[in-house]
Amino acid sequence: MELRFGSFPVVVASSSEMEKQFLKTNDHLFASRPHTAAGKYTNYNYSNITWAPYGPYWRQGRKIFLTEMFSSKRLESYEYIRVEERQAFISRLYALSGKPVMLKEHLSRVTLSVISRIVLGEKYFSEFESGRSMVTVEECQKMLVELLLLNGVLNIGDWIPWIAFLDLQGYVKRMKALRHKFDRFYDHVLEKHRARREAEDFVARTWWICF
């Protein structure tokens, strides 16, 4: 079955035989994601492993990702971080006993803390606005929520390129604004790591993959 999404023809795999053609026989031809505004503006011109086209660059990125972040040895080495953040999470909930608690916010915070410490080596956000970090945990959460939202929206300009410059929905404007926020955050992290010049700087080797 063939449909048309704006200016682009789209083929629907409506049978198991066709699915096999797409997902197995010719999977390498369909492995890349389409080029959209989200990949361009929020993922540094498709350099993120999530948006990078299938090929040597993507395969090398995947290899580094698996060996540097998800090998058994690496996962075991992160256990103390997960334990410490779970304990901090429980302590925060205990301190709030008897008061209304928005559990979703606390779960989001502990997840963000674990990921930040594993990927970046420390938490690059503060619990309060008066903290020394350049962003608060709430601001960091909002940036991530905005990133996920903008990477999933249906942007008309992606499907009808000749009107993309109009940015009718305002998504591209938001993507550019978000990119500037992440630019400032990334520059801050990299400057701190350059200052330390650690012999085994994990972030310096995997930065481009994780973000």
Stockholm file with secondary structure:
# STOCKHOLM 1.0

chainA/1-211         MELRFGSFPVVVASSSEMEKQFLKTNDHLFASRPHTAAGKYTNYNYSNITWAPYGPYWRQGRKIFLTEMFSSKRLESYEYIRVEERQAFISRLYALSGKPVMLKEHLSRVTLSVISRIVLGEKYFSEFESGRSMVTVEECQKMLVELLLLNGVLNIGDWIPWIAFLDLQGYVKRMKALRHKFDRFYDHVLEKHRARREAEDFVARTWWICF
#=GR chainA/1-211 SS CEEEETTEEEECCCSHHHHHIIIIITGGGSCSCCCCHHHHHTTTTTTSTTTSCTTHHHHHHHHHHHHHTSSHHHHHHTHHHHHHHHHHHHHHHHHTTTSCCCHHHHHHHHHHHHHHHHHHSSCCSBSSTTSSSSSBHHHHHHHHHHHHHHTTSCCHHHHSGGGGGGCTTSHHHHHHHHHHHHHHHHHHHHHHHHHHCCTTCHHHHHHHHHC
#=GC SS_cons         CEEEETTEEEECCCSHHHHHIIIIITGGGSCSCCCCHHHHHTTTTTTSTTTSCTTHHHHHHHHHHHHHTSSHHHHHHTHHHHHHHHHHHHHHHHHTTTSCCCHHHHHHHHHHHHHHHHHHSSCCSBSSTTSSSSSBHHHHHHHHHHHHHHTTSCCHHHHSGGGGGGCTTSHHHHHHHHHHHHHHHHHHHHHHHHHHCCTTCHHHHHHHHHC
//
